[in-house]
Amino acid sequence: METCYVLDASAFINGFKIDSKNNFTVPEITAEIKDFESRLAFDMAIDEGKLVIQDVPSKYLSCVNDIISESGDILRLSLPDKKLISLAYMLSEQGENVKVISDDYTIQNTLKIMNIPYSGIITEGIKGIYNWKKVCEGCKKEYGEDYPFDDCEICGSKIYKKRIKVNK
């Protein structure tokens, strides 16, 4: 069974060679490809029929949001990132053999949690799985991902995102 590649902007920016016709990305990624060479490779892949720009039904996005809200990665992923992961999830749910090409560690972390294969181009890829939570610098109070402020309601100190290793 041929592999479907789901390509992040970093695939184009870092020179991923598109050999097959089974390459997919989401519309939002196009805005992230700004430099001339990457844009040229992107446009050429579309012109040659090697890249399909595919939007994702909201039910897949909802599933991914549920998964990443548990890991805390929802704090670090942009909408294009979430759509890209949702596309990979959708294709794998449809029985495709999927591999995501991305150098983004947060995307890789989420894919690892979801058991979706990935690889980077200029990075080795992540070694472990990490979750994230919001913590006050001062009193160390922990906040949920939906806490909207940058400072602590107790002591007024700055809130930062803390990385927690998950044993898997």
C-alpha positions in Angstrom: 0.0 0.0 0.0 1.4 3.4 -1.0 2.1 6.0 1.7 0.1 9.2 1.7 2.4 12.1 2.8 0.8 14.9 4.8 3.1 17.9 4.4 3.6 20.8 6.8 5.1 24.1 5.6 8.4 22.9 6.9 8.4 20.1 4.3 8.6 22.8 1.6 10.8 25.2 3.5 13.4 22.5 4.3 13.5 20.8 0.9 11.4 17.6 1.1 11.6 15.9 -2.2 8.1 15.2 -3.6 8.4 12.0 -5.7 5.0 10.4 -5.5 1.5 11.8 -6.3 0.2 11.0 -2.8 0.9 14.3 -1.1 -1.6 16.3 0.9 -1.8 19.5 2.8 -4.4 21.9 4.1 -5.3 25.3 2.7 -4.0 27.2 5.7 -0.4 26.0 5.1 -0.2 28.0 1.9 0.1 31.3 4.0 3.0 29.8 5.9 5.2 29.3 2.8 6.7 32.7 2.2 10.2 32.4 0.7 10.6 32.2 -3.0 12.2 28.7 -3.3 9.7 27.1 -1.0 6.8 28.8 -2.8 8.2 27.6 -6.2 8.4 24.0 -5.0 4.9 24.2 -3.6 3.4 25.7 -6.8 5.3 23.2 -8.9 3.9 20.2 -6.9 0.4 21.5 -7.4 0.9 22.2 -11.1 2.4 18.7 -11.6 -0.6 17.1 -9.7 1.7 15.8 -7.0 0.1 17.8 -4.2 -3.6 17.9 -3.2 -4.9 20.7 -1.0 -7.5 19.2 1.1 -9.8 20.8 3.7 -10.8 18.7 6.7 -14.4 18.2 8.0 -15.0 19.7 11.4 -15.6 16.3 13.1 -12.0 15.4 12.6 -10.8 18.7 14.0 -13.0 18.2 17.0 -11.5 14.7 17.7 -8.0 16.2 17.4 -8.9 19.1 19.7 -10.2 16.6 22.3 -6.9 14.6 22.1 -4.6 17.7 22.3 -6.6 19.3 25.1 -5.6 16.3 27.3 -1.9 16.7 26.4 -1.7 20.5 26.7 -0.5 20.8 23.1 -3.6 22.8 22.4 -1.7 25.7 24.0 1.1 25.5 21.4 -0.6 24.5 18.2 -1.8 27.0 15.6 -5.0 26.4 13.6 -3.0 25.3 10.5 -1.1 22.8 12.7 -4.4 21.4 14.1 -5.9 21.2 10.6 -2.8 19.3 9.3 -3.0 16.8 12.2 -6.7 16.5 11.5 -6.0 15.7 7.9 -3.5 13.0 8.8 -6.1 11.6 11.3 -8.9 11.7 8.7 -6.7 9.8 6.1 -5.7 7.2 8.6 -9.3 6.7 9.7 -10.1 6.1 6.0 -7.6 3.3 5.9 -4.7 5.1 4.3 -1.1 4.5 5.1 -0.2 8.0 6.4 3.1 9.7 7.2 3.3 13.3 8.2 6.4 15.3 7.2 7.1 18.1 9.7 10.0 19.5 11.7 7.6 21.0 14.3 8.1 19.2 17.6 4.7 20.1 18.9 3.1 18.5 15.8 5.3 15.5 16.2 4.4 15.2 19.9 0.7 15.1 19.1 1.2 12.6 16.2 3.2 10.4 18.6 0.3 10.4 21.1 -2.1 9.5 18.3 0.2 6.8 16.9 0.4 8.5 13.4 3.8 8.1 11.8 5.9 11.2 11.1 9.4 12.3 10.2 11.3 15.5 10.1 13.6 16.7 7.3 16.2 18.6 9.2 15.4 17.4 12.7 15.7 13.9 14.1 12.3 14.0 15.6 11.2 13.8 19.2 12.4 11.2 21.6 9.6 11.3 24.3 6.1 12.6 24.7 5.5 15.8 26.6 2.4 17.5 28.0 2.1 21.1 28.9 0.4 23.0 31.7 0.2 26.6 32.8 2.0 27.4 36.1 2.5 30.6 38.1 6.2 31.6 38.5 5.6 32.9 41.9 3.2 30.7 44.0 3.3 27.7 41.5 -0.5 27.6 41.2 -1.5 25.5 38.2 -4.1 26.7 35.7 -6.2 25.0 33.1 -5.6 25.6 29.4 -8.6 27.9 29.3 -7.3 30.4 31.9 -7.3 33.6 29.8 -4.7 35.8 31.6 -0.9 36.0 31.6 -0.7 36.7 35.3 -1.7 34.8 38.5 -5.0 35.6 40.1 -3.4 34.9 43.5 0.0 36.6 43.6 0.1 38.5 40.3 3.2 36.8 39.0 3.7 35.8 35.3 2.2 32.5 34.2 4.4 30.2 32.0 3.9 27.0 30.1 5.7 24.1 31.8 6.7 20.9 30.0 5.9 17.6 31.7 7.4 14.3 30.4 4.9 11.5 29.9 6.2 8.0 30.4 5.2 6.0 27.3 
